[in-house]
Amino acid sequence: MRQQIGLVNQEPALFATSIRENILYGKDEASLDEITRAAKLSEAISFINNLPERFETQVGERGIQLSGGQKQRIAISRAIVKNPSILLLDEATSALDAESEKSVQEALDRVMVGRTTVVVAHRLSTIRNADIIAVVQEGKIVETGCHDELISNPNSVYSSLVQLQEAAPLQRNSSLGRPPSIKFSRELSRTTTSFGASFRSDKDSISRVGADGGAVEPVKTTNVSAKRLYSMIGPDWLYGLCGTICAFIAGAQMPLFALGISHALVSYYMDWDTTKHEVKKISILFCCGAVVTVIVHGIEHLCFGTMGERLTLRVRERMFSAMLRNEIAWFDDTNNTSSMLSSRLESDATLLRTIVVDRSTILLQNVGLVVASFIIAFLLNWRITLVVLATYPLVISGHISEKLFMQGYGGNLSKAYLKANMLAGEAVSNIRTVAAFCAEQKVLDLYARELVEPSKRSFTRGQIAGIFYGISQFFIFSSYGLALWYGSVLMGKELSSFKSVMKSFMVLIVTALAMGETLALAPDLLKGNQMVASVFEVLDRKTEVSGDSGEELASVDGTIELRDIHFSYPSRPDVVIFKDFNLKVRSGKSMALVGQSGSGKSSVISIILRFYDPTSGKVLIDGKDMKKLKLKSLRKHIGLVQQEPALFATSIYENILYGKEGASESEVIEAAKLANAHSFISALPEGYSTKVGERGVQLSGGQRQRVAIARAVLKNPEILLLDEATSALDVESERVVQQALDRLMKNRTTIMVAHRLSTIKNADQISVIQDGKIIEQGTHSTLIDNTNGPYYKLINIQQQQQQQL
């Protein structure tokens, strides 16, 4: 059934592969011509052709290397190439600029011909041609009909929604020389595209995309000294000392056990009374040894277990803290996707515990065993001990050869498995998209493909390791034969007794087994050293955007100035985003940024938040250079609402609380009321305790947006950054939330990237950005009077679309 259904979500889900592969999720066997045709229909071909690798450009995890509009167009291409019988569109053109939306909507109208189509949309330009429009209210259909039928009834719910949508822009119609009956759309020129999760517009996105998918630098494998490795357990050294003593005692018990066994065997060759007496004595000693073993091993595992758990917790906390200190560019690297970092947090910390604690426990036991064994063996029969000891270099050589062979395989193999883990993580996160496009088998095939190379390497490693381990075992058992033969020679020459030979032999057997077990750990220790190196690589990395030092900001007036800014993204310095860019927003004033996709609007937001530092020039906050300010204290005074709201997999209450740690319940509820979120939250069975799921998947787009707005309201910042803060709301909610935002914006410095006229018309200043430069600036009324200006043209395009209603 799903093979006949095409889907375009409001928040498009892309996979960390190329543009071509993402479109192929719609139709796996599609040709390049079909892909190109779909890209043309979705208005995606223009920006794709401007990318260095075109269709082979890597989009990054969840499409982070692309802007919101670019991701949406690729998602539309994916649906078009599928050529489905049923088409489901959930705000399919919501992230497109007005000009592109018109073309894409025309394309979608053509695609919809002869197909059953369900459209979820707020824009009237999107739904006006629908055969039937169903108005849904509180889970029920309250009205159905075509646009003309519904709009003809002035008392209908649909008419009320249309009137609400028209209310804001109507007062500006006369300035365009149009009669009052002409309707503006709720959105001003969709030529501005949200920076979304990646904070990047069309041209900006090119800067982070490389031929290899954006990898900034390869992971370097370095050796970690034992001193530094074991310094990680420093705070728990008392546990380590106690565990080490117990491990030595536990190891020394084995040769003593072997000595007792051999003494008991020899006693059976004596007279019955002697045998009975000796066996009874040894049995009592064994019972006492068993009690000691229980105590010693219990204390040993308690100490090392406690130390291991604390080490794992400490390493994960330090790694996660180090990850969060890194600049945004570090997360853009395909080696640092969320699934890969999560995998590293889980596996690297566990492996460090295995190397430093678990393996060390065995090694310490074996050290105690070997030392005790050789002392006892030398005291019993030094001649046999020296002969057996002479064979140990052969035993060790087999394991050394295995270690040298394995050295070239550990790092690459672990990296290959990380890619497979990333693919699996993406498939699970985007399971709705996978299911909608019947791509389960495709994902399984891709996952299997990622496992082919590591599987081959693992098979080779297993074969070679088995051969070398077998060789070392051959040498061990050969040493047994040599010891028995040499013992017979000594007995023949009356240089040793049967009792002495048997006791020495049994003790040396235990020693050989311990050495074999110890040397068998060498490959794990080698791999562990490489993986542990990645732990210290994360811990030691110095962020390129340092924010730990500098002046602490107790308060901020809010004057923002970008002065003579030159900016290129770090991975592609050849692509210039800004050159001599200047922008100033006075304290308490609002600035709206509009312009075509790729003009650099999103980069302004990124620079103000100091996600990236400019190549040259200064960013001034209240006249102070941002680089000289403590980063955390600066960001405490900045509120952000994105087009694609980022929620955490916890309760609604906890998500809002991210805005202000320690806020009271009444403050949280008041923030939700201002964001028009309290009503729907209260209607939920668990209210504010409702879990939102991963990335807020349990809530609708509008609900997620309102929770994000409530979070910003609670923070009560001096500087407010809005990117389509009301884009996902219905008309009525948008009006109420916009009123709340208008109140919130008073006496605050506000920079908004927006398209809706109702959002930007009251801004103190509007800046039109094109190709990284401000080409027009002024208030809405002054800009709209310039009929030849770019701002007027942006509004005019959208007005023409609205006129068709």
N, C-alpha and C positions, 0 to 999 in steps of 0.2 A: 504494500500500500504506500509506504513512505517513498518508494521510488517514483511515484507519480506526483509527489508533493515537493514544491520548491519553497524555501523559507529565507526571508531576510529579516533579521532581528534589529531592534532599536540599537543594541550594543553589539556590533558584529564580532563574532569569535573567529579569530584567525590563528593559524598554527605557525610554530617557529620553523618555517621552511620558506621556499621561494614563492613569489607571487603566482607563478605558473602552477606550482603544486597546490596552492590554496584554491585556485580556480578549478583545478582538476578534481577537487572533492565533489564538485557538482556532477561531473561526468568523467570517469576515470580514463576512458579511452579517447577523449576529445583530442582533435588535431590542433596544431598551432593556429591554423586558420580559424577554427571555431573559437578558440580562446581569444584571439585578436578581435574577432567579430563581437564577442560578448563584451570585451573591454571597451570597444567603440560605443556600443549601445549604452553602456553604463557611464560614459564620459570618463573612463579611467585611463584610456590609451594615451592621453596627453601627458599626464604626470609620469606614467610608466616609461614613455619614450625619453623622458628627461633624466631618468635614473641611469647610472653608469652601467648596470647589468640588466636593465630593462626587466623582462619577465623572470629572469633568474635572480633578481634582487631578493635577498633574505629580509623578511619582514620583522624578525625578532619574536620573542615570546608574546603571544596575544596581540601581535602586530604593533609592538611598542615602537618600532622604527618608523611607523607611519602616523600621519595625523588622523583625526577622527573621520574627516571627509574621505580621505584616501581609503581607509579601512572599509567604510560603508560602500564605496564604489566597487571595491574588490568583492565584497559580499554580494552585491547585486550582480556582478559578473558571474559569480559562482551559481547563483540561482538561474540566470539567463541561459548559461551553457547547459544546464540540466534539462531545459525545455520541458517543464513539467505540465501535467494536465491540471493540477491544482496549485495555485500560487497563494502563499501567505505572506503578507507584507505588514510588518510591525514597525511603523515609522521608518520606512525604507529610505526616505530621502531627508531624514531629519538633520543629518550632519552635512548636507550639501549647501553650497552657496546658491543664491537665487538663480543665477544664469545656468549653472550646472543642473540645478533642480528642474528647471524648465525642460532642458534637453532630456534628462533622465526620465522625468515623468512622461514625456512624450514617448520615449522608448518603452517604458513600462506599460503605457496605454496600448502600444502596439503588441507587446508581449501578452497582455491580458486578453486580447481578442481571442475568443474561442476557448478560453480557459475559465474554470471556476476560480474566482479570486476573493479572498477575504483580506480587507485592508483595515488595519488599526492605525488611525491617524488623528491629529488635531488640526492640521492645516486644511482649510476648505479647498485649496487648490489641488489637494491630493485626492479628496473624496468626491468632488463635485460631479464627476462623470460616472460614479458608481450607479449600477442599476437599482440597487436597494441600499438605503442607509438605515441602519438600526441604531437607535439611541439607547444606550445601556445605563441604567441608574440603579445602584444598590443591588447589583446582580440580577436585574430584571430588564427585559426589553420593554421600554415604555412607548416607543414610537418606531414605526417603519414606513418607508416610502422613498421615492426618489428626491433629489434635492429640490426640484421645483415644487413638488407636492408639499414637502415639509416646510419650506420657506414661505409658502403662500398662507400658512396659518400663523398669524402673528402671536398667538398664545401657546404655540407648541414649544416644547423643551428645546428642540433643535433651533428654532428661531431665537430663543433666549441665548443660546450658546453663540450664535452668529452675532447677535447684538453686542454681547460682551466682548467678542473678538474685535468688533469694529469700533468699540467705544473709545479706546485709547487713541487710535490714529485719526479719527474723524476730524478732531479739532485742527489738524494740520493740512487737511485736504486743500483748503483755499489757497495756501501758500504755493501750491503747485498749479494753480489756475484750473483746478478741476471742480466740477459741481459736487455738492455735499453727498450726493447719492453714490459716488464712486467710493469703493471700499479699499482700504489698505489691508494687507495681511498683517497678522500679529507679529511677523518677524521681518526685521530689516535686513535686506540683502544677505543671503546665505554665503556671500563671498568670503566671510570670515569663518574659518574652520577651527573647531575646538582643539586645544592641545591635548585634552583628555589625559590619559595616564602617562603619555610620553612627553607632554608639554612641548609639542613641536608641530609646525605647520608643514605644508607640502614641500617647500624648498628646504626647510630646516631638516626634514626627515632624511634628505639625501646625505646629510653630513655624517650620519651615524651608520650608514649602510655601506658595507664593503663587499668585495667579491666572495669573501668567506663568511659572510653573514654578520660582519661587524665585530669580529674578535679584535680587541685592541692590542693585546700582546699575548704570546703563548705563556702557558703556565711553566715556570721554571722549577725543576726538581733539584733540590739541594739536600746535602747530608746534614743531619742534625746531630750535634754532639751528645754523647750520653749524659754529660753534665747538665746540659740544658733540658734534655728529655726528662731526667729525674728531678730537675728543679721544680717541675710542675706539681710534684707531690710534697713539696717543702712544708706547707702548712700542716700536713698530716704525718710528720716524720716520726712521731712517737708510735703511731700505729705501724709504720714501716719497720721501725726498730724491733718492736715486739714480735711482729710477724716474721721478720728475718731470723731472729733467734729460734723461734718455733720451727721455721722451715729447715734450719740447719739440724735441729734435733730430730725432726721427722725424717730427714734424709739419712742421718746417721743410724737410724733404727734398721734400715734395710740390710746393710752388711752385718749388723749384729744378729739379725734374724737368720741370715744365711750361715753365719758362724754357728748359731744354735742348731740349725737343721743338720749341718754337716757333723757336728759333735754327736747329735742323736743317732745319725746313721752309722757313724763309726762305733758307737757304743753297742750296737746290735751284734758286732763281731766279737764282743767280750763275753765273759761268763755271765750267767743269768742274774746273779745278785748285783753285779756291777751295772749291767744293762738296766735293771729295774730301778736302781738308785739314780743313775744318770738321767734316764728318761723322765722320772718323777721330778727331778730338780729342774730340768729344762722346761717341762710343762708348766711348772709354777712360774718360772721366769717369763715364759710366753704370755701367761695370763696377766702378770704384772705389766709386761710390755704393751699388752692390748689396752689396758687402762690408761697408761701413759700416752699411747697413740691417740686415743679418743680425746684426751685433754689437749694434747699438743696440736692436733689437726683442727680441733674446734677453735682454739685461740687463734691459730694461724689464719684460717679462713674468715673468722670474724674480723680480724685486723685488716687483712688484705681486701676483704669484701667491702668493708666500710670505706677504706682508702680509695678503692676503685670507684664506688658510687660517687663519693665526693669529688674525685678527679673528673669523672664524666660530667657532672653538674658544672664544675668550675670551668672546664674547657668549653662547653656549650655556651655558657653565659659569656665568656670572654670572646669566643668566636662571633656570637650574635652581636655583641656590643661593637666589635671591630667592624663587622659588616655594615652596621647602621652608621658608623662614622664615615664611611666612604662616600665620595661624591656620586652624583646621579650618573655620570658617564661610566662609572665602574659597573653599574647595574645594567647599562645598555649593552655591555659585552655579552655575547652569546654564551661565554663560559660561565656567566654569573646569573643565569636565569633562576627564577624562584625555585623550580623543582631541583635544579642542580645544587643550589645553596642549601635547600632543605635536606637533600641527600647527604651533603657533606657534613652538615650539623649532626645528622644521625649516625652516619657511618664512621667519619673521621674521629669523633670523640670516643665512640665505642672501640675503635681499633687502637686508639692511643691507650685506653684502659687495658685492652688485651695485651699490648706490648709492654707497657710500664708495670702493670700489676699482675695480670693472669699468667703471662709467659714468665715473668720474673719469679713468680712463686715456684714454678716448676724448675727454673734454672737454679734458684737458691737451694731447693731440696736436693737437686742433683749435685751441686757443688759440695754440700754437706755429705752426700752419699759417697762421692768419689774420694774426697779427702779422708773420710773414715775408712773406706775400703782399702786404700793404698797403705794407710798406717797399719791396719790389721794384717794385710797381706804381706807387707815387708817384715813384720814381726814374726809371722808364721813361717814364711818360706821366701826369702828375698830372691833366690835364684829364679824360681818360676815367675815371680812378679816382674823381674827385669825382662825376661823373655817375652811375656805377654805385653808389657809396656812398649817393647820395641816394635810391636805390630800396630800400635795405635796410629802412627802417622799414615799408614795405608787406609785405616778406617776413616780418619779425618779427611784425607785427600778426596775420597768419594763425595763427601758432603760439600767440600770447598768447590769442587767442579760443578756440582749442582747449583750452588750459590752463584757462581760466576755466570752460568748459563741463564739463570732466572733474572739476573740483574737488568737485562734489556727489555723485560716484558711487563714489569709491574705497573709503571706509570701509565703507559699507553692503554693497557687493558682496563685499568680503572676508569680512565677518561672515556673509553668506548662504552662502558656500562653506564656512565653518567648520561650519555646521549640517549641511551635506551630508556633510562629512568625519566629523563625530561619528556620524551615522547609519550610515555605512559601517563605521566602527570598531566600533560596537556589534554590528552584524550579524556581523562576522567573529569578535568575541570570544564571541558567543553563538551560534555557528554550529550547535551541537548542538540548541539550542532552535528555531532557525529551521528546521533540517532536520526535526526531529521534528514540527513543526506545519505542514510544507509551506508555509512562509511566504516562500519565496524570491521569488515574484512580488510578494507584498505589500511586501517590503522594497525590491525594485526599483522598485515604483510610488511608494513613499514617497521613495526617493532621487531619482527623476525629478521628483517634485513639488517637492522642495527645490531642484532645479536650474532650475526654470521661471523664477522671478523673476530670479536672476542671469544666466540665458541671455538673457532679454529685455533686461536692462540692458546686457549685453555687446554684443548686436546693435546697440542704439541707440548705444552708445559707438563701436562700429566705424564705423557709418555717418557720424556727426558728425565723428569723427576723420578719416575719409577725405575728407570734404568740405573741411574746413579745411586738411588737408595738400595736397589738390589746388589749393586757392586759393594757398597759399604757393608751390607749384611753378610755378603760373602766373606769379606775380610774378618768380620766379627766371629763368624762360626769357624773360619779357618784358624783363628787365634785360639778357639776352644780346643780344636784338634791338636794344635801345636802344644798347648799347655798340658793336655793329657799325655801326649807322647813324651814330652820332656820330663813329666813327673815319673813315668815308668822308667826312664833312663836313670833318674836320680835314685829311685828305689832300687834299681838293679845294682847301682854302685854304692848302695847303702849310705847315700848322702842325705836321704830324706825318708821319713816314715810315711806309711799309707795315710795315717791320720793327718799329718801335716799337709800332704798333697791334696787330700779331699777338701780340707778346710780352706786352703788357699784358692783352690779351683772354684768352689762355691762362691766365695767372696768376689773373685774376679769376674764371674759370670754376671753378678748383680752390677758390677761397675761397668761392664761392657754394655749391658742393656740400658743403663742410665745415660751413658755417653751417646748411644744410638738415638735415644729419645731426645736428648739435648740437641744433637746435630740435626735431627729431623725438623727442629723448629727454625732452622736457619732461613728457609725460603719465606716463612711467615714474618720473621724478624726483618728480612730485607724489604719485603713489600710494605711492612709496617713503617719502616724508616722513610720510605717514599711518601706514604700517605700522611705520616706525621709531619713531614716537611711541608705539606699543603696546609696543615693546621698553623704552623708558624709563619707561613707565607701570608695567611690572612691576618694573623695577630700582629705581624711586623710591618704590614703595609702602611705607608704614610699617605693620607688622603691629599689629593691635589687641591682641595678646597678646605683649607684649615680653618676651624672655627672654635678651637678650644681656648685660644688666647685672644686678648683684645679688651676693649672697653665694655663694661657691663652697662646695658641700657635699662635704667629704672623706668623711664617714660619716653614717649615719642610724640612729637608734634605731628609728624606725618608728611613733611615736605620731601618729595622724591625728585631727584634729578639724575638723568643719564647724560653724561657730558663727553662728547667726542668719542663715542663708543665704536671700537672696531671689534668684530666678533666673528669667529668661525668655530664650529664644533671641533673638539680635540682630535677626533679620529680623521677628519678631512679638512685640514687647514687651507686647502686650495679652494674650498667653496666658501665664499665670503657672504655672511648673512647681513652684517651691518658695517658701514664704513662712514665715519664721521657722523654717527647718529646722535641726535640730541632730543631730549624730551624732559619736560619739567611739569610736575603736578604739585600745586601748592597745598599746604596743610588744610585739611577739611574740605577740599574740593574733589570733584569726581571727573575722571577722564575715561571716555569710551574710545576703544580702538576698533576700527573697522577697516576693511580692505579685502582685496582678493586673496584667495588661498595662496600661501607661499610668500606672503609679503613680509613676514617676520613678526607678526603680532604675538605669537606664542613665545617667541624668544625673549620678548620684553618681559613677560611674566617670569620666565625661567631665570633671567638675569636678576630681576628684583628679589626673587626668592633665593638667589645665589646658588641655584642648582649648577650653574656654570659661571666661571669668571670670564669677563671680556679679555680679548687679546691685548687691548690697550684702552685707555680712557678710564673714567671713574664713574662709579655709582654712588651717589651721595644721599644719605638719609639725614635730614635736618642739617645739611652742610658737612656731615661727617662721612669720610670715606668708609664704605661698607666693609672693605677688607680689614679695617682697623677695629671693627666691632666684633664682639663675641657673637658667634653665629646663632647659638641657641637663644640668647637674650633678644636678638633681633627678630627671630621668627616667632617669638612669643607675642609680638605686637602685630603680627600679620595673620589675617584670616583668609581662608581659601575655600571656594566652592567650585568644583569642576563640573564639566558637562557630563562626564561619566563618574558618578559619585563612588568613592572607595569606602566600602563598609567592611568591618571585620566580622569574623564568624563568632559573634557573641550576641548579647542582648541589645535591644534598641537603646535601653538606658545606658549601657556601657559605651555604645557607639557615640551617643551624644556627649557623654562624659569626657571623651577624648578632647573636646574643645576646652575644657577647664577642669583640671584635676582637683578633686576635693569639693566640687560644686554640690550644693544641697539639692535635695529632691525637688523642692519648690522652684529652684532656679532652672533645673532641667525641664520641668513641666512648663514653665513660663516660656523658655526658649522654643519648645515644641509648639506651643500655642502661637507664638509669633511667626513660626514657619508653617503654620496651618497643618501641622502634623498630629496635634493632640487628638483630634477627632477620630482619625483612622486607628491610631495607636490604642485609644481607649476601647475601640470596638473589637480589638483582638482579644481572644480568650485569656491570654496571659499578660495583656497590656504592655507595659514598658519592659517586662521580663521576657518578651517574645524573642526567640533566637532568629536572627536574620539569615543564617546560613553563610556559606562561603561567598564572599563578595556581595552579600545581600541578596542571594538568589531567591530567598523566600518572599521577598517583597517585589512589588511592581516597580517600574522605572520611576514613576512619579513619587511613590512612597520613599524609595531610596534617596531621591533628590531632596525631599523635604526633611528627611533625617539628617542629610549632609548640611542643609541650610540651618537646621536647629543647632547643629554642632558649631557652626560658625557664629551664630547668634550668641550662643553660650560663651564663646571665647571673648566676645566684646572687644575686638581688636581696634587699634588706632588706624591700621591700614587694612583695607579690604580688597581682595582680588576675586573677581567674579567672572567665571567663564560659562556663559549660557546657564546661569544659576536656576532659571525657571523653564528651561527648554523642555523638560520631560513632564510638565504639569498640564493638566487640562485647563481650559479657559478660565473657569471660575476660580480654581485653586491658584492659578497663575496670577490672577488679579489680586487676590488676598495676599499671596506671598510677596508680590511685587510691592504692595503697600508696606509690608513688614520690612522688606529690604530698603525701601525708600526711607523709612524711619531709621533703620540701622545705619544707612549711609550718611545721615546728617552729622555734620561736624567730624566726619572721618574722611581720610584720604582714600579714594576708591578708584581702582582701575578695573574696567570691565571689558572683556572681549565678548561682544554680543552682536546679535543680528536683529532681534525684535525691536521695533520702533518704540514699543511701550517700555522697553528696558533702558534705552539710551537717550530718548528724547529729552529727558530732564537732566542729562549730564551737563556739568558746567562747561566742559570742553569735549569736543569730538575730534579725534585725529584720524585722518584717512592715511593708511600706510600702503605704500606700493614699492616693491623691490627693495625693501629695507630702508625706505626714506619716507618721511612725512611730507605728503604732497598737498595736504589741505587740512586746515585746523580752524575750529570756531564752534559756536553754539549751533544747535539744530536749526534755529530760525535763520541765522545768518548763512549757513551752508545751503539750506534749502532754497534760498533766494537766488543763489548762483546756478542758473539753469544749465550752464556749460561745465559745471564742476563734477568731479567724480562721485561725490556724495549724492548729489541730485540724481545722477544716473543709476546709482545703486538702488535708491528708493523707487525710481521710476520703473525699473525692471520688475520689482515686486508689486508695484501698483498695477501694472499691466496684467500680471497674473491674477490679481484680486478682482480686476474689472470683469474677468471672464465669468465670475460668479453671478 
